[in-house]
Amino acid sequence: MAKMKIKAKEKKGVVKVKAMFTSLMADKEEAVKKGISPSYIRYIVAKVKDAVVYEVTMSGFMSENPLVKFEFKGKKGDKIAFTTIDNDNKTETETEKIK
């Protein structure tokens, strides 16, 4: 399952987010080469107060340990929650306070 490192900082009403997800991102072909089972993140969503601020569908063709960066209008003190779903439909959620 994906481990997450999240940084979210607000400046002048704009929140800049950097999030790295620890995952092999090994699709079927890559898994066969490495002798492991396929494992990759297929969906990521970020929410603040139940409002979606970032959403992406991925595949095993992404690079290992994907890094995402984005901005949105927000404020300091709110919490941003990332949820990932992998190819086995396992879900993981992590939250971080906006600084």
C-alpha positions in Angstrom: 0.0 0.0 0.0 1.1 3.5 -0.7 2.8 5.6 2.1 2.4 9.3 1.7 4.5 12.4 2.4 2.4 15.5 2.3 3.4 19.2 2.5 0.7 21.9 2.1 1.6 25.6 2.7 -0.7 28.6 2.3 0.5 32.0 1.1 -1.8 34.9 0.1 -4.8 32.6 -0.1 -3.1 30.0 -2.4 -2.2 26.6 -1.0 0.7 24.9 -2.6 0.7 21.1 -2.2 3.5 18.5 -2.8 2.7 14.9 -2.1 4.8 11.8 -2.7 3.4 8.3 -2.7 5.7 5.4 -2.0 4.7 2.7 -4.5 6.5 0.4 -7.0 3.9 1.3 -9.6 4.5 -2.1 -11.2 2.0 -3.0 -13.9 1.7 -6.6 -15.1 4.7 -6.4 -17.5 7.0 -4.7 -15.0 5.9 -7.2 -12.3 6.9 -10.2 -14.4 10.3 -8.7 -15.1 10.9 -8.1 -11.3 9.3 -11.4 -10.2 6.7 -9.7 -8.1 2.9 -9.3 -8.1 1.5 -6.2 -9.9 1.2 -3.3 -7.5 0.2 0.3 -8.4 -1.9 3.2 -7.4 -4.9 3.6 -9.7 -6.7 6.5 -8.1 -5.8 9.5 -5.9 -8.2 12.2 -4.6 -7.5 15.1 -2.3 -10.2 16.8 -0.3 -10.5 19.9 1.9 -13.8 20.0 3.9 -15.4 17.4 1.6 -14.6 19.5 -1.5 -12.4 17.8 -4.1 -9.3 19.9 -4.8 -7.3 17.3 -6.8 -8.3 14.0 -8.5 -6.4 11.7 -10.8 -6.7 8.3 -12.3 -3.3 6.5 -12.9 -2.0 3.2 -14.2 1.1 1.1 -13.7 2.8 3.0 -16.4 3.6 5.9 -14.0 7.1 6.1 -12.5 7.9 4.6 -9.2 7.1 6.8 -6.1 5.0 9.3 -8.0 5.1 13.0 -6.9 2.2 15.3 -7.5 2.2 19.1 -7.2 -0.8 21.4 -7.4 -2.3 24.6 -6.1 -5.8 25.7 -5.0 -7.4 28.5 -3.1 -7.6 27.7 0.6 -6.6 28.8 4.1 -4.1 28.0 6.8 -5.3 25.6 9.5 -7.6 23.5 7.2 -6.9 19.9 6.8 -6.2 18.2 3.4 -7.0 14.5 3.1 -5.5 12.3 0.5 -7.1 9.0 -0.4 -5.5 6.4 -2.6 -6.9 3.2 -4.1 -4.5 0.6 -5.5 -5.0 -2.1 -8.2 -6.3 -4.5 -5.5 -9.0 -2.0 -4.4 -7.2 -1.3 -1.1 -7.8 2.2 0.2 -5.6 4.3 2.4 -6.2 7.9 3.7 -3.9 10.3 5.3 -4.5 13.9 6.4 -2.2 16.9 6.9 -2.8 20.3 8.3 -2.2 23.3 5.9 0.5 25.4 7.3 
